[in-house]
């Protein structure tokens, strides 16, 4: 499958190898840093380490919120919003 970008209203970039380009994608954000939202399962696969490592290599700041359940709850959303605000994460795309 080839990569694609979906914008409505957030930008979702999906495709093989796109995680390796995360630092380049993060540069399009008009705020201090992106917020990586994940769960324990994805963290165990090593994907979080891969993504955060790419950002660190490029000197990009980032924050992580790992409090999402497989079937997210209203509390997950509230906790994610709190993490977003506390991290002063990205606000919008250029």
TIRO-2110 file (N, C-alpha, C; in Angstrom, 1 decimal):
// TIRO-2110
0.8, -1.2, 0.0, N, 1, A
0.0, 0.0, 0.0, CA, 1, A
0.9, 1.2, 0.0, C, 1, A
0.5, 2.2, -0.8, N, 2, A
1.3, 3.4, -0.8, CA, 2, A
0.8, 4.4, 0.3, C, 2, A
1.7, 5.3, 0.7, N, 3, A
1.3, 6.2, 1.7, CA, 3, A
0.2, 7.2, 1.3, C, 3, A
-0.6, 7.7, 2.2, N, 4, A
-1.5, 8.7, 1.9, CA, 4, A
-1.7, 9.6, 3.1, C, 4, A
-2.2, 10.8, 2.8, N, 5, A
-2.4, 11.8, 3.9, CA, 5, A
-3.9, 12.1, 3.8, C, 5, A
-4.5, 12.1, 5.0, N, 6, A
-6.0, 12.4, 5.2, CA, 6, A
-6.1, 13.6, 6.1, C, 6, A
-6.8, 14.6, 5.7, N, 7, A
-7.0, 15.9, 6.4, CA, 7, A
-8.4, 16.1, 6.7, C, 7, A
-8.9, 16.0, 7.9, N, 8, A
-10.2, 16.4, 8.3, CA, 8, A
-10.5, 16.2, 9.8, C, 8, A
-10.4, 17.2, 10.6, N, 9, A
-9.7, 18.4, 10.5, CA, 9, A
-8.2, 18.1, 10.8, C, 9, A
-7.9, 17.0, 11.5, N, 10, A
-6.5, 16.7, 11.8, CA, 10, A
-5.9, 16.0, 10.6, C, 10, A
-4.6, 16.1, 10.5, N, 11, A
-3.9, 15.4, 9.5, CA, 11, A
-3.4, 14.0, 9.9, C, 11, A
-3.8, 13.0, 9.1, N, 12, A
-3.4, 11.6, 9.4, CA, 12, A
-2.5, 11.2, 8.3, C, 12, A
-1.3, 10.8, 8.5, N, 13, A
-0.4, 10.3, 7.5, CA, 13, A
-0.2, 8.8, 7.8, C, 13, A
-0.6, 8.0, 6.8, N, 14, A
-0.6, 6.6, 7.0, CA, 14, A
0.2, 5.9, 5.8, C, 14, A
1.0, 4.9, 6.1, N, 15, A
1.7, 4.2, 5.1, CA, 15, A
3.0, 3.5, 5.6, C, 15, A
3.4, 2.6, 4.8, N, 16, A
4.6, 1.8, 5.2, CA, 16, A
5.8, 2.8, 5.3, C, 16, A
6.5, 2.8, 6.4, N, 17, A
7.7, 3.6, 6.6, CA, 17, A
7.5, 5.0, 7.0, C, 17, A
6.2, 5.4, 7.2, N, 18, A
5.9, 6.8, 7.5, CA, 18, A
6.4, 7.2, 8.9, C, 18, A
6.5, 6.2, 9.8, N, 19, A
7.0, 6.4, 11.2, CA, 19, A
8.5, 6.9, 11.1, C, 19, A
9.2, 6.5, 10.1, N, 20, A
10.6, 6.9, 10.0, CA, 20, A
10.7, 8.3, 9.6, C, 20, A
9.6, 8.9, 9.1, N, 21, A
9.6, 10.3, 8.7, CA, 21, A
9.0, 11.2, 9.7, C, 21, A
8.7, 10.7, 10.9, N, 22, A
8.0, 11.5, 11.9, CA, 22, A
8.6, 12.9, 12.2, C, 22, A
9.9, 13.0, 12.3, N, 23, A
10.5, 14.3, 12.6, CA, 23, A
10.2, 15.3, 11.5, C, 23, A
10.2, 14.8, 10.2, N, 24, A
9.9, 15.7, 9.1, CA, 24, A
8.5, 16.2, 9.2, C, 24, A
7.6, 15.2, 9.5, N, 25, A
6.2, 15.6, 9.6, CA, 25, A
5.9, 16.6, 10.8, C, 25, A
6.7, 16.3, 11.9, N, 26, A
6.5, 17.2, 13.1, CA, 26, A
6.9, 18.6, 12.8, C, 26, A
7.8, 18.9, 11.8, N, 27, A
8.2, 20.2, 11.5, CA, 27, A
7.1, 21.1, 10.9, C, 27, A
6.0, 20.4, 10.5, N, 28, A
4.9, 21.2, 9.9, CA, 28, A
3.9, 21.7, 11.0, C, 28, A
4.2, 21.4, 12.3, N, 29, A
3.4, 21.8, 13.4, CA, 29, A
3.8, 23.1, 13.9, C, 29, A
2.8, 24.0, 14.1, N, 30, A
3.1, 25.4, 14.5, CA, 30, A
3.3, 25.6, 16.0, C, 30, A
3.7, 24.6, 16.8, N, 31, A
3.8, 24.8, 18.2, CA, 31, A
5.1, 24.1, 18.7, C, 31, A
5.3, 24.0, 20.0, N, 32, A
6.6, 23.5, 20.5, CA, 32, A
6.8, 22.1, 20.2, C, 32, A
5.8, 21.2, 20.2, N, 33, A
6.1, 19.8, 20.1, CA, 33, A
4.8, 19.0, 19.8, C, 33, A
5.0, 17.8, 19.2, N, 34, A
3.8, 16.9, 19.1, CA, 34, A
3.5, 16.1, 20.3, C, 34, A
2.3, 15.7, 20.5, N, 35, A
1.9, 14.8, 21.6, CA, 35, A
1.7, 13.4, 20.9, C, 35, A
2.5, 12.4, 21.3, N, 36, A
2.4, 11.1, 20.9, CA, 36, A
1.3, 10.4, 21.7, C, 36, A
0.3, 9.9, 21.1, N, 37, A
-0.8, 9.2, 21.9, CA, 37, A
-0.7, 7.8, 21.6, C, 37, A
-0.6, 6.9, 22.6, N, 38, A
-0.4, 5.5, 22.4, CA, 38, A
-1.0, 4.7, 23.6, C, 38, A
-0.9, 3.4, 23.5, N, 39, A
-1.3, 2.6, 24.6, CA, 39, A
-0.2, 1.6, 25.0, C, 39, A
-0.4, 0.8, 26.0, N, 40, A
0.7, -0.1, 26.5, CA, 40, A
1.0, -1.1, 25.4, C, 40, A
0.0, -1.6, 24.6, N, 41, A
0.2, -2.6, 23.6, CA, 41, A
1.2, -2.1, 22.5, C, 41, A
1.0, -0.9, 22.0, N, 42, A
1.9, -0.3, 21.0, CA, 42, A
3.2, -0.1, 21.6, C, 42, A
3.3, 0.4, 22.8, N, 43, A
4.6, 0.6, 23.5, CA, 43, A
5.4, -0.7, 23.5, C, 43, A
4.7, -1.8, 23.8, N, 44, A
5.4, -3.1, 23.9, CA, 44, A
6.0, -3.6, 22.5, C, 44, A
5.4, -3.1, 21.5, N, 45, A
5.9, -3.5, 20.1, CA, 45, A
7.2, -2.8, 19.7, C, 45, A
7.5, -1.7, 20.4, N, 46, A
8.7, -0.9, 20.1, CA, 46, A
8.4, 0.2, 19.2, C, 46, A
7.2, 0.4, 18.8, N, 47, A
6.9, 1.5, 17.9, CA, 47, A
7.1, 2.9, 18.6, C, 47, A
6.7, 3.0, 19.8, N, 48, A
6.9, 4.2, 20.6, CA, 48, A
8.4, 4.6, 20.6, C, 48, A
9.2, 3.6, 20.9, N, 49, A
10.7, 3.9, 20.9, CA, 49, A
11.2, 4.3, 19.6, C, 49, A
10.7, 3.7, 18.5, N, 50, A
11.1, 4.0, 17.2, CA, 50, A
10.7, 5.5, 16.8, C, 50, A
9.5, 5.8, 17.1, N, 51, A
9.0, 7.2, 16.8, CA, 51, A
9.7, 8.2, 17.7, C, 51, A
9.8, 8.0, 19.0, N, 52, A
10.5, 9.0, 19.8, CA, 52, A
12.0, 9.1, 19.5, C, 52, A
12.6, 7.9, 19.1, N, 53, A
14.0, 8.0, 18.7, CA, 53, A
14.2, 8.8, 17.5, C, 53, A
13.3, 8.7, 16.5, N, 54, A
13.4, 9.6, 15.3, CA, 54, A
13.3, 11.0, 15.7, C, 54, A
12.4, 11.4, 16.6, N, 55, A
12.3, 12.8, 17.0, CA, 55, A
13.5, 13.3, 17.7, C, 55, A
14.1, 12.4, 18.6, N, 56, A
15.3, 12.8, 19.3, CA, 56, A
16.5, 13.0, 18.4, C, 56, A
16.6, 12.1, 17.3, N, 57, A
17.7, 12.3, 16.4, CA, 57, A
17.7, 13.6, 15.7, C, 57, A
16.5, 14.2, 15.5, N, 58, A
16.4, 15.4, 14.8, CA, 58, A
16.3, 16.6, 15.8, C, 58, A
16.4, 16.3, 17.1, N, 59, A
16.4, 17.4, 18.1, CA, 59, A
15.0, 17.9, 18.3, C, 59, A
14.0, 17.2, 17.9, N, 60, A
12.6, 17.6, 18.1, CA, 60, A
12.1, 17.3, 19.5, C, 60, A
11.4, 18.2, 20.1, N, 61, A
10.7, 18.0, 21.4, CA, 61, A
9.5, 17.2, 21.1, C, 61, A
9.0, 16.5, 22.1, N, 62, A
7.7, 15.7, 22.0, CA, 62, A
7.3, 15.4, 23.5, C, 62, A
6.0, 15.0, 23.6, N, 63, A
5.4, 14.6, 24.8, CA, 63, A
4.7, 13.2, 24.5, C, 63, A
4.5, 12.4, 25.5, N, 64, A
3.9, 11.1, 25.3, CA, 64, A
2.7, 11.0, 26.3, C, 64, A
1.6, 10.5, 25.8, N, 65, A
0.4, 10.1, 26.6, CA, 65, A
0.1, 8.7, 26.3, C, 65, A
0.3, 7.8, 27.3, N, 66, A
0.1, 6.4, 27.1, CA, 66, A
-1.2, 5.9, 27.8, C, 66, A
-2.1, 6.8, 28.1, N, 67, A
-3.3, 6.4, 28.9, CA, 67, A
-4.5, 6.0, 28.1, C, 67, A
-4.3, 5.5, 26.9, N, 68, A
-5.5, 5.1, 26.0, CA, 68, A
-5.7, 3.6, 26.1, C, 68, A
-7.0, 3.3, 26.3, N, 69, A
-7.3, 1.9, 26.3, CA, 69, A
-7.8, 1.4, 24.9, C, 69, A
-7.8, 0.1, 24.7, N, 70, A
-8.1, -0.4, 23.3, CA, 70, A
-9.5, 0.2, 22.9, C, 70, A
-10.4, 0.3, 23.8, N, 71, A
-11.7, 0.9, 23.5, CA, 71, A
-11.8, 2.2, 24.3, C, 71, A
-11.3, 3.3, 23.8, N, 72, A
-11.2, 4.5, 24.6, CA, 72, A
-12.4, 4.9, 25.3, C, 72, A
-12.3, 5.4, 26.5, N, 73, A
-13.4, 5.8, 27.3, CA, 73, A
-13.4, 7.4, 27.4, C, 73, A
-14.5, 7.9, 27.9, N, 74, A
-14.6, 9.4, 28.1, CA, 74, A
-13.4, 9.9, 29.0, C, 74, A
-13.1, 9.1, 30.0, N, 75, A
-12.0, 9.4, 30.9, CA, 75, A
-10.7, 9.5, 30.1, C, 75, A
-10.5, 8.5, 29.2, N, 76, A
-9.3, 8.6, 28.3, CA, 76, A
-9.1, 9.9, 27.6, C, 76, A
-10.3, 10.3, 27.0, N, 77, A
-10.3, 11.6, 26.3, CA, 77, A
-9.9, 12.8, 27.2, C, 77, A
-10.6, 12.8, 28.4, N, 78, A
-10.3, 13.9, 29.3, CA, 78, A
-8.8, 13.8, 29.8, C, 78, A
-8.3, 12.7, 30.0, N, 79, A
-6.9, 12.5, 30.5, CA, 79, A
-6.0, 13.0, 29.3, C, 79, A
-6.3, 12.6, 28.1, N, 80, A
-5.5, 13.0, 26.9, CA, 80, A
-5.5, 14.5, 26.7, C, 80, A
-6.6, 15.1, 26.9, N, 81, A
-6.7, 16.6, 26.8, CA, 81, A
-5.9, 17.2, 27.9, C, 81, A
-5.9, 16.7, 29.1, N, 82, A
-5.1, 17.2, 30.2, CA, 82, A
-3.6, 17.1, 29.8, C, 82, A
-3.2, 15.9, 29.3, N, 83, A
-1.8, 15.7, 28.9, CA, 83, A
-1.4, 16.7, 27.8, C, 83, A
-2.3, 16.9, 26.8, N, 84, A
-2.0, 17.8, 25.7, CA, 84, A
-1.8, 19.2, 26.2, C, 84, A
-2.6, 19.7, 27.1, N, 85, A
-2.5, 21.0, 27.7, CA, 85, A
-1.2, 21.2, 28.5, C, 85, A
-1.0, 20.2, 29.4, N, 86, A
0.2, 20.2, 30.2, CA, 86, A
1.5, 20.2, 29.4, C, 86, A
1.5, 19.5, 28.3, N, 87, A
2.7, 19.4, 27.5, CA, 87, A
2.9, 20.6, 26.6, C, 87, A
1.8, 21.4, 26.5, N, 88, A
1.8, 22.5, 25.5, CA, 88, A
2.1, 22.0, 24.2, C, 88, A
1.5, 21.0, 23.8, N, 89, A
1.7, 20.2, 22.6, CA, 89, A
1.2, 21.1, 21.4, C, 89, A
1.5, 20.5, 20.2, N, 90, A
1.1, 21.2, 18.9, CA, 90, A
-0.3, 21.7, 18.9, C, 90, A
-0.5, 22.8, 18.3, N, 91, A
-1.8, 23.4, 18.3, CA, 91, A
-2.4, 23.3, 16.9, C, 91, A
-1.7, 23.5, 15.8, N, 92, A
-2.3, 23.4, 14.5, CA, 92, A
-1.2, 23.1, 13.4, C, 92, A
-1.7, 22.8, 12.3, N, 93, A
-0.8, 22.6, 11.2, CA, 93, A
-0.6, 23.8, 10.3, C, 93, A
0.6, 23.9, 9.8, N, 94, A
0.9, 25.1, 8.9, CA, 94, A
0.2, 24.9, 7.6, C, 94, A
END
